[in-house]
Amino acid sequence: MEAIEDSHSLAAADRTEERQWRKLRRLLRLAYDRVPFYQSRFRSIGAEPEDIKTPQDFERFPILSRKDILDHVGELLAYPREKLIRGCTSGSTSRTLMIYTKKSDRGYRHAAWRRAEGWIGANFLWPSCEIGISSVTSNVPEKFGRWRRFIQPHYRYSFQPLTLEDVERLLRDLAIIRPRRVHAFPSYLRPLAQAMLERGIALEPAPLVLTGVGELCSEEEQRIIEKGFGAPYYDFYASRENTMMAAQCRSRQGYHVLTGHVYLEILQHNGCPSPPGQPGRVVVTDLDSLGMLYVRYENEDIAAWSGRQCACGRTEPMLEKIHGRFLDTLIDRNGTVCLGSSTIKPLRAVLDENHVRQFQFRQTLAGRLEILAVPGLLWAPGDGRQIAAVLEQEFGGNMEIVVHNADRIDPEPSGKTCLVKSM
């Protein structure tokens, strides 16, 4: 029986890969026929779309960088600008990208989101609330009564940044809307959850699911969010310029890649594929972006393959972890690149959120790291020294640590809050 199940899984994986390569070949043909930027790239490797038959062939194709998009946006379009829908990224990296999509592209993206939501049992017909998503326009009326939620079940709030007044408003509105699903940046969910925990507020009924996107969500943040809202949190990996790339299922053992919509690569610094468990640069080919084409686009994120199959039985390849943006890495005195997110767990092992509500790492020089710490209710004078001691040990004595107290940590203009700021 086990052998039969394995053969079914292999057959399903083969069909998934075949569909993915069929869409990839379609995209490469479109790029070759209609997009000047990619025509020159095909010439640079002396190939045509039909010559790319294996992953190894595809690895020869040059990487597309953010700078390439900034410098050549008009040359990446497969159709005239006037026939495309114009948009932009949130600018969380201080470099806003102009993006163009066909109407059909949006349909594909909508389908990708619905598929990911289905993996966690969510239903798009549920009353829902989106909070702080910079790309949406608020549709919340100035005033609404308790019957409004039956007429309008879906609400979008746009806050940049989220203030204490906004938290107060949301607590009142959530009690009226009673959403079954709440979607937001994790840094927007956290202050709401903390406010509910501190005041003893509980949503009745509690949401069925919480979903987040656009930021790293640490284990500590997830615990606070779930405890405050009384609902499980699921992380999605998506971007404005591309689509939903990977998402957690109910098992939360990693991120299933949406292979029907993207072709994802994780590369080492030398350009070779990263083995499972080893963090590398994310390179994404958006199979459904047919207005503005992204072929081997390095989005400056860092992730790692899982190398195993999820217990849920789905056959899609899995990411073990999304580590964050390459710009969020830290450099010690020896020039070693470290992931800022990896230091949160040892810090929280000695100082929970009652001592420190929030951290932010700031680095202006290699080998020197400033820590902003927002004190919690149980903050003690020696907590700053303890933070420095833990981090000095984590970096093996190769990083100068300076700790500062802060009343709050302001989000970026996009509304997102960065764990690491490299300046």
PEWO-V674899 format. One record per residue. N is the residue number from 0. PHI is phi in degrees with one decimal (999 if undefined). OMEGA is omega as a letter, one per 30 degrees, with the letter a starting at -180 (999 if undefined). BURIAL is + if it has 24 or more other C-alpha atoms within 12 Angstrom, else -. Layout:
n=N phi=PHI omega=OMEGA burial=BURIAL
n=N phi=PHI omega=OMEGA burial=BURIAL
//
This chain:
n=0 phi=999 omega=a burial=-
n=1 phi=-63.6 omega=l burial=-
n=2 phi=-65.2 omega=l burial=-
n=3 phi=-64.7 omega=l burial=-
n=4 phi=-62.3 omega=l burial=-
n=5 phi=-63.3 omega=a burial=-
n=6 phi=-65.8 omega=l burial=-
n=7 phi=-63.8 omega=l burial=-
n=8 phi=-64.2 omega=l burial=-
n=9 phi=-65.1 omega=l burial=-
n=10 phi=-64.6 omega=l burial=-
n=11 phi=-64.2 omega=l burial=-
n=12 phi=-63.5 omega=l burial=-
n=13 phi=-64.2 omega=l burial=-
n=14 phi=-65.0 omega=l burial=-
n=15 phi=-62.6 omega=l burial=+
n=16 phi=-65.4 omega=l burial=+
n=17 phi=-62.5 omega=l burial=-
n=18 phi=-63.5 omega=a burial=-
n=19 phi=-62.3 omega=a burial=+
n=20 phi=-69.4 omega=l burial=+
n=21 phi=-64.6 omega=l burial=+
n=22 phi=-70.7 omega=l burial=+
n=23 phi=-64.6 omega=l burial=+
n=24 phi=-63.3 omega=l burial=+
n=25 phi=-61.5 omega=a burial=+
n=26 phi=-64.8 omega=a burial=+
n=27 phi=-65.5 omega=l burial=+
n=28 phi=-63.5 omega=l burial=+
n=29 phi=-62.6 omega=l burial=+
n=30 phi=-62.2 omega=a burial=+
n=31 phi=-69.8 omega=a burial=+
n=32 phi=-81.9 omega=a burial=-
n=33 phi=-125.2 omega=a burial=-
n=34 phi=-115.4 omega=a burial=+
n=35 phi=-56.9 omega=a burial=-
n=36 phi=-58.9 omega=a burial=+
n=37 phi=-79.5 omega=l burial=+
n=38 phi=-59.4 omega=l burial=+
n=39 phi=-68.6 omega=l burial=-
n=40 phi=-73.3 omega=l burial=+
n=41 phi=-60.8 omega=l burial=+
n=42 phi=-63.7 omega=a burial=-
n=43 phi=-65.2 omega=l burial=-
n=44 phi=-105.9 omega=l burial=-
n=45 phi=61.7 omega=a burial=-
n=46 phi=-138.1 omega=l burial=-
n=47 phi=-120.0 omega=a burial=+
n=48 phi=-52.3 omega=a burial=+
n=49 phi=-66.7 omega=a burial=-
n=50 phi=-79.5 omega=a burial=-
n=51 phi=-94.7 omega=a burial=+
n=52 phi=-117.0 omega=a burial=-
n=53 phi=-136.3 omega=l burial=-
n=54 phi=-55.6 omega=l burial=-
n=55 phi=-65.8 omega=l burial=-
n=56 phi=-63.2 omega=a burial=-
n=57 phi=-67.0 omega=a burial=+
n=58 phi=-65.4 omega=l burial=+
n=59 phi=-75.0 omega=a burial=+
n=60 phi=-69.0 omega=a burial=+
n=61 phi=-61.9 omega=l burial=+
n=62 phi=-72.6 omega=l burial=+
n=63 phi=-97.9 omega=a burial=+
n=64 phi=-101.8 omega=l burial=+
n=65 phi=-61.9 omega=l burial=+
n=66 phi=-63.0 omega=l burial=-
n=67 phi=-58.4 omega=a burial=+
n=68 phi=-67.1 omega=l burial=+
n=69 phi=-61.4 omega=a burial=-
n=70 phi=-84.7 omega=a burial=-
n=71 phi=-132.0 omega=a burial=-
n=72 phi=-56.2 omega=a burial=+
n=73 phi=-67.3 omega=a burial=+
n=74 phi=-88.9 omega=a burial=+
n=75 phi=-98.3 omega=a burial=+
n=76 phi=-92.6 omega=l burial=+
n=77 phi=-89.2 omega=a burial=+
n=78 phi=-139.9 omega=l burial=+
n=79 phi=-57.5 omega=a burial=-
n=80 phi=-55.1 omega=a burial=-
n=81 phi=-66.8 omega=l burial=-
n=82 phi=-96.6 omega=a burial=-
n=83 phi=-115.3 omega=l burial=+
n=84 phi=-95.9 omega=a burial=-
n=85 phi=-91.3 omega=l burial=+
n=86 phi=-152.9 omega=l burial=-
n=87 phi=-155.9 omega=l burial=+
n=88 phi=-79.0 omega=a burial=+
n=89 phi=-73.4 omega=a burial=+
n=90 phi=78.4 omega=a burial=-
n=91 phi=-67.3 omega=l burial=+
n=92 phi=-101.6 omega=a burial=+
n=93 phi=67.0 omega=l burial=-
n=94 phi=-134.7 omega=a burial=-
n=95 phi=-73.1 omega=l burial=-
n=96 phi=-102.3 omega=l burial=+
n=97 phi=-78.7 omega=l burial=+
n=98 phi=-129.5 omega=a burial=+
n=99 phi=-129.1 omega=a burial=+
n=100 phi=-135.2 omega=l burial=+
n=101 phi=-82.0 omega=l burial=+
n=102 phi=-59.9 omega=l burial=-
n=103 phi=-67.0 omega=l burial=-
n=104 phi=-58.2 omega=a burial=+
n=105 phi=-66.1 omega=l burial=+
n=106 phi=-64.7 omega=l burial=-
n=107 phi=-63.2 omega=a burial=+
n=108 phi=-64.5 omega=l burial=+
n=109 phi=-59.6 omega=l burial=-
n=110 phi=-64.7 omega=l burial=-
n=111 phi=-63.8 omega=l burial=+
n=112 phi=-64.5 omega=a burial=+
n=113 phi=-64.0 omega=l burial=-
n=114 phi=-64.5 omega=l burial=+
n=115 phi=-63.2 omega=l burial=+
n=116 phi=-64.5 omega=l burial=+
n=117 phi=-64.7 omega=l burial=-
n=118 phi=-64.2 omega=l burial=+
n=119 phi=-106.7 omega=l burial=+
n=120 phi=80.1 omega=a burial=+
n=121 phi=-81.0 omega=a burial=+
n=122 phi=-126.9 omega=a burial=-
n=123 phi=-67.6 omega=l burial=+
n=124 phi=-83.0 omega=l burial=-
n=125 phi=-62.5 omega=l burial=+
n=126 phi=-58.0 omega=a burial=+
n=127 phi=-138.5 omega=a burial=+
n=128 phi=-143.8 omega=l burial=+
n=129 phi=-107.1 omega=a burial=+
n=130 phi=-124.9 omega=l burial=+
n=131 phi=74.5 omega=l burial=+
n=132 phi=-80.0 omega=a burial=+
n=133 phi=-65.2 omega=a burial=+
n=134 phi=-88.2 omega=a burial=+
n=135 phi=-109.6 omega=l burial=+
n=136 phi=-101.6 omega=a burial=-
n=137 phi=-62.8 omega=l burial=-
n=138 phi=-121.9 omega=a burial=-
n=139 phi=-89.5 omega=l burial=+
n=140 phi=-69.1 omega=l burial=-
n=141 phi=-59.9 omega=l burial=-
n=142 phi=-134.9 omega=l burial=-
n=143 phi=-153.2 omega=a burial=-
n=144 phi=-91.3 omega=a burial=-
n=145 phi=-70.9 omega=l burial=-
n=146 phi=-87.9 omega=a burial=-
n=147 phi=-61.3 omega=a burial=-
n=148 phi=-65.7 omega=l burial=+
n=149 phi=-77.3 omega=l burial=-
n=150 phi=-82.5 omega=a burial=-
n=151 phi=-130.1 omega=a burial=-
n=152 phi=-82.4 omega=a burial=+
n=153 phi=-114.2 omega=a burial=+
n=154 phi=-125.0 omega=l burial=+
n=155 phi=-123.6 omega=l burial=+
n=156 phi=-110.0 omega=l burial=+
n=157 phi=-123.9 omega=l burial=+
n=158 phi=-121.8 omega=l burial=+
n=159 phi=-144.5 omega=f burial=+
n=160 phi=-87.0 omega=l burial=+
n=161 phi=-87.5 omega=a burial=+
n=162 phi=-96.5 omega=l burial=-
n=163 phi=-62.4 omega=l burial=-
n=164 phi=-65.4 omega=l burial=-
n=165 phi=-65.0 omega=l burial=+
n=166 phi=-60.8 omega=l burial=+
n=167 phi=-61.4 omega=a burial=-
n=168 phi=-63.7 omega=a burial=-
n=169 phi=-63.9 omega=l burial=+
n=170 phi=-60.7 omega=l burial=+
n=171 phi=-69.5 omega=a burial=-
n=172 phi=-69.4 omega=a burial=+
n=173 phi=-61.5 omega=l burial=+
n=174 phi=-66.3 omega=l burial=+
n=175 phi=-87.8 omega=a burial=+
n=176 phi=-67.1 omega=a burial=+
n=177 phi=52.7 omega=a burial=+
n=178 phi=-69.0 omega=l burial=+
n=179 phi=-88.9 omega=l burial=+
n=180 phi=-136.9 omega=l burial=+
n=181 phi=-122.6 omega=a burial=+
n=182 phi=-125.4 omega=a burial=+
n=183 phi=-168.4 omega=l burial=+
n=184 phi=-61.9 omega=l burial=+
n=185 phi=-55.3 omega=a burial=+
n=186 phi=-71.5 omega=l burial=+
n=187 phi=-93.4 omega=l burial=+
n=188 phi=-69.8 omega=a burial=+
n=189 phi=-62.1 omega=l burial=+
n=190 phi=-61.9 omega=l burial=+
n=191 phi=-65.8 omega=l burial=+
n=192 phi=-63.6 omega=l burial=+
n=193 phi=-63.3 omega=l burial=+
n=194 phi=-62.6 omega=l burial=+
n=195 phi=-65.7 omega=l burial=+
n=196 phi=-67.9 omega=a burial=-
n=197 phi=-67.6 omega=a burial=-
n=198 phi=-100.8 omega=a burial=-
n=199 phi=70.2 omega=l burial=-
n=200 phi=-90.0 omega=l burial=-
n=201 phi=-132.0 omega=l burial=+
n=202 phi=-70.6 omega=l burial=+
n=203 phi=-125.7 omega=f burial=-
n=204 phi=-76.2 omega=l burial=-
n=205 phi=-69.5 omega=l burial=+
n=206 phi=-57.5 omega=l burial=+
n=207 phi=-84.0 omega=l burial=+
n=208 phi=-144.2 omega=l burial=+
n=209 phi=-120.0 omega=l burial=+
n=210 phi=-129.9 omega=a burial=+
n=211 phi=-132.1 omega=a burial=+
n=212 phi=-156.8 omega=l burial=+
n=213 phi=91.1 omega=a burial=+
n=214 phi=-144.0 omega=l burial=+
n=215 phi=-72.1 omega=l burial=+
n=216 phi=-121.3 omega=a burial=+
n=217 phi=-71.8 omega=l burial=+
n=218 phi=-59.8 omega=a burial=+
n=219 phi=-67.1 omega=l burial=+
n=220 phi=-63.1 omega=a burial=+
n=221 phi=-61.1 omega=a burial=+
n=222 phi=-62.4 omega=l burial=+
n=223 phi=-65.4 omega=a burial=+
n=224 phi=-61.5 omega=a burial=+
n=225 phi=-67.0 omega=a burial=+
n=226 phi=-67.7 omega=a burial=+
n=227 phi=-68.1 omega=a burial=+
n=228 phi=-87.1 omega=a burial=+
n=229 phi=69.4 omega=a burial=+
n=230 phi=-147.6 omega=l burial=+
n=231 phi=-73.7 omega=l burial=+
n=232 phi=-107.0 omega=l burial=+
n=233 phi=-124.0 omega=a burial=+
n=234 phi=-100.4 omega=l burial=+
n=235 phi=-112.7 omega=l burial=+
n=236 phi=-114.3 omega=a burial=+
n=237 phi=-148.2 omega=l burial=+
n=238 phi=-147.4 omega=l burial=+
n=239 phi=-65.9 omega=a burial=+
n=240 phi=-74.5 omega=l burial=+
n=241 phi=-111.2 omega=a burial=+
n=242 phi=-140.1 omega=l burial=+
n=243 phi=-66.5 omega=a burial=+
n=244 phi=-100.2 omega=a burial=+
n=245 phi=-159.1 omega=a burial=+
n=246 phi=-154.6 omega=l burial=+
n=247 phi=-77.6 omega=l burial=+
n=248 phi=-103.0 omega=a burial=+
n=249 phi=-63.8 omega=a burial=+
n=250 phi=-70.8 omega=l burial=-
n=251 phi=52.9 omega=l burial=+
n=252 phi=-101.6 omega=a burial=+
n=253 phi=151.4 omega=a burial=+
n=254 phi=-120.6 omega=l burial=+
n=255 phi=-76.9 omega=l burial=+
n=256 phi=-79.3 omega=l burial=+
n=257 phi=-83.4 omega=a burial=+
n=258 phi=-65.9 omega=l burial=+
n=259 phi=-73.6 omega=a burial=+
n=260 phi=-119.9 omega=a burial=+
n=261 phi=-138.6 omega=l burial=+
n=262 phi=-112.0 omega=a burial=+
n=263 phi=-108.3 omega=l burial=+
n=264 phi=-127.4 omega=l burial=+
n=265 phi=-120.6 omega=a burial=+
n=266 phi=-117.2 omega=l burial=+
n=267 phi=-76.7 omega=a burial=-
n=268 phi=-64.3 omega=l burial=-
n=269 phi=-84.7 omega=l burial=-
n=270 phi=89.6 omega=l burial=-
n=271 phi=-82.0 omega=l burial=-
n=272 phi=-59.4 omega=l burial=+
n=273 phi=-79.1 omega=l burial=+
n=274 phi=-71.8 omega=l burial=-
n=275 phi=-53.0 omega=l burial=-
n=276 phi=86.4 omega=a burial=-
n=277 phi=-101.2 omega=a burial=+
n=278 phi=-61.3 omega=l burial=+
n=279 phi=-153.4 omega=a burial=+
n=280 phi=-75.1 omega=l burial=+
n=281 phi=-84.2 omega=l burial=+
n=282 phi=-124.1 omega=a burial=+
n=283 phi=-120.1 omega=l burial=+
n=284 phi=-112.4 omega=a burial=+
n=285 phi=-82.8 omega=a burial=+
n=286 phi=-75.7 omega=a burial=+
n=287 phi=-113.1 omega=l burial=+
n=288 phi=-90.1 omega=a burial=+
n=289 phi=-106.6 omega=l burial=+
n=290 phi=-93.2 omega=l burial=+
n=291 phi=-116.4 omega=a burial=+
n=292 phi=-95.3 omega=l burial=+
n=293 phi=-120.3 omega=l burial=+
n=294 phi=-109.0 omega=a burial=+
n=295 phi=56.3 omega=a burial=+
n=296 phi=-89.8 omega=l burial=+
n=297 phi=-87.6 omega=a burial=+
n=298 phi=-89.4 omega=l burial=+
n=299 phi=70.8 omega=l burial=+
n=300 phi=-97.4 omega=l burial=+
n=301 phi=-124.3 omega=a burial=+
n=302 phi=-148.0 omega=l burial=+
n=303 phi=-141.3 omega=l burial=+
n=304 phi=-71.3 omega=l burial=+
n=305 phi=-85.7 omega=a burial=+
n=306 phi=80.9 omega=l burial=-
n=307 phi=-141.8 omega=l burial=-
n=308 phi=-97.5 omega=a burial=+
n=309 phi=-71.8 omega=l burial=+
n=310 phi=-65.6 omega=a burial=-
n=311 phi=-72.0 omega=l burial=-
n=312 phi=94.1 omega=l burial=-
n=313 phi=-69.1 omega=a burial=+
n=314 phi=-100.5 omega=a burial=+
n=315 phi=-62.9 omega=l burial=+
n=316 phi=-60.4 omega=a burial=+
n=317 phi=-121.4 omega=l burial=+
n=318 phi=-89.0 omega=l burial=+
n=319 phi=-72.3 omega=a burial=+
n=320 phi=-160.3 omega=l burial=+
n=321 phi=-98.6 omega=a burial=+
n=322 phi=-84.8 omega=l burial=+
n=323 phi=125.6 omega=a burial=+
n=324 phi=-90.2 omega=l burial=+
n=325 phi=-60.0 omega=l burial=+
n=326 phi=-67.4 omega=a burial=+
n=327 phi=-92.2 omega=l burial=+
n=328 phi=-80.7 omega=a burial=+
n=329 phi=-117.0 omega=a burial=+
n=330 phi=-123.5 omega=a burial=+
n=331 phi=-89.3 omega=a burial=+
n=332 phi=-61.7 omega=a burial=-
n=333 phi=-87.1 omega=a burial=-
n=334 phi=84.9 omega=l burial=-
n=335 phi=-74.1 omega=l burial=-
n=336 phi=-87.7 omega=a burial=-
n=337 phi=-121.6 omega=l burial=+
n=338 phi=-91.9 omega=a burial=+
n=339 phi=-59.7 omega=a burial=+
n=340 phi=-63.5 omega=a burial=+
n=341 phi=-71.8 omega=a burial=+
n=342 phi=-90.7 omega=a burial=+
n=343 phi=-67.3 omega=a burial=+
n=344 phi=-60.7 omega=l burial=-
n=345 phi=-63.9 omega=l burial=+
n=346 phi=-65.9 omega=a burial=+
n=347 phi=-72.5 omega=l burial=+
n=348 phi=-67.7 omega=a burial=-
n=349 phi=-113.4 omega=a burial=-
n=350 phi=-136.7 omega=a burial=+
n=351 phi=-83.5 omega=a burial=+
n=352 phi=-67.9 omega=l burial=+
n=353 phi=-69.9 omega=l burial=-
n=354 phi=-93.4 omega=l burial=+
n=355 phi=-131.7 omega=a burial=+
n=356 phi=-72.8 omega=a burial=+
n=357 phi=-157.5 omega=l burial=+
n=358 phi=-118.1 omega=l burial=+
n=359 phi=-146.4 omega=l burial=+
n=360 phi=-99.7 omega=l burial=+
n=361 phi=-127.3 omega=a burial=+
n=362 phi=-130.5 omega=l burial=+
n=363 phi=-108.6 omega=l burial=-
n=364 phi=-131.7 omega=l burial=-
n=365 phi=-61.1 omega=l burial=+
n=366 phi=89.9 omega=l burial=+
n=367 phi=-131.3 omega=a burial=+
n=368 phi=-131.5 omega=l burial=+
n=369 phi=-100.2 omega=a burial=+
n=370 phi=-113.1 omega=l burial=+
n=371 phi=-94.0 omega=a burial=+
n=372 phi=-125.0 omega=l burial=+
n=373 phi=-91.2 omega=a burial=+
n=374 phi=-61.4 omega=l burial=+
n=375 phi=-94.1 omega=a burial=+
n=376 phi=-64.1 omega=a burial=-
n=377 phi=-104.1 omega=l burial=-
n=378 phi=-56.7 omega=l burial=-
n=379 phi=-121.2 omega=a burial=-
n=380 phi=-56.3 omega=a burial=-
n=381 phi=-85.5 omega=a burial=-
n=382 phi=-66.4 omega=l burial=+
n=383 phi=-61.7 omega=l burial=+
n=384 phi=-65.4 omega=l burial=-
n=385 phi=-67.3 omega=l burial=+
n=386 phi=-58.7 omega=a burial=+
n=387 phi=-62.1 omega=a burial=+
n=388 phi=-65.5 omega=l burial=-
n=389 phi=-62.7 omega=a burial=+
n=390 phi=-71.0 omega=l burial=+
n=391 phi=-61.5 omega=l burial=+
n=392 phi=-68.9 omega=a burial=-
n=393 phi=-62.0 omega=a burial=+
n=394 phi=-92.9 omega=l burial=+
n=395 phi=63.0 omega=a burial=-
n=396 phi=76.1 omega=a burial=-
n=397 phi=-101.1 omega=l burial=-
n=398 phi=-141.8 omega=l burial=+
n=399 phi=-77.1 omega=a burial=+
n=400 phi=-112.9 omega=l burial=+
n=401 phi=-125.8 omega=a burial=+
n=402 phi=-110.4 omega=l burial=+
n=403 phi=-123.0 omega=l burial=+
n=404 phi=-83.2 omega=l burial=+
n=405 phi=-139.7 omega=l burial=-
n=406 phi=-69.3 omega=l burial=-
n=407 phi=-160.3 omega=l burial=-
n=408 phi=-115.8 omega=a burial=+
n=409 phi=-74.3 omega=l burial=+
n=410 phi=-74.0 omega=l burial=+
n=411 phi=-75.5 omega=l burial=+
n=412 phi=-55.2 omega=l burial=-
n=413 phi=-71.8 omega=a burial=+
n=414 phi=100.9 omega=a burial=+
n=415 phi=-82.9 omega=l burial=+
n=416 phi=-109.7 omega=a burial=+
n=417 phi=-89.4 omega=l burial=+
n=418 phi=-73.8 omega=a burial=+
n=419 phi=-122.9 omega=l burial=+
n=420 phi=-121.0 omega=l burial=+
n=421 phi=-98.3 omega=a burial=+
n=422 phi=-117.9 omega=999 burial=-
//
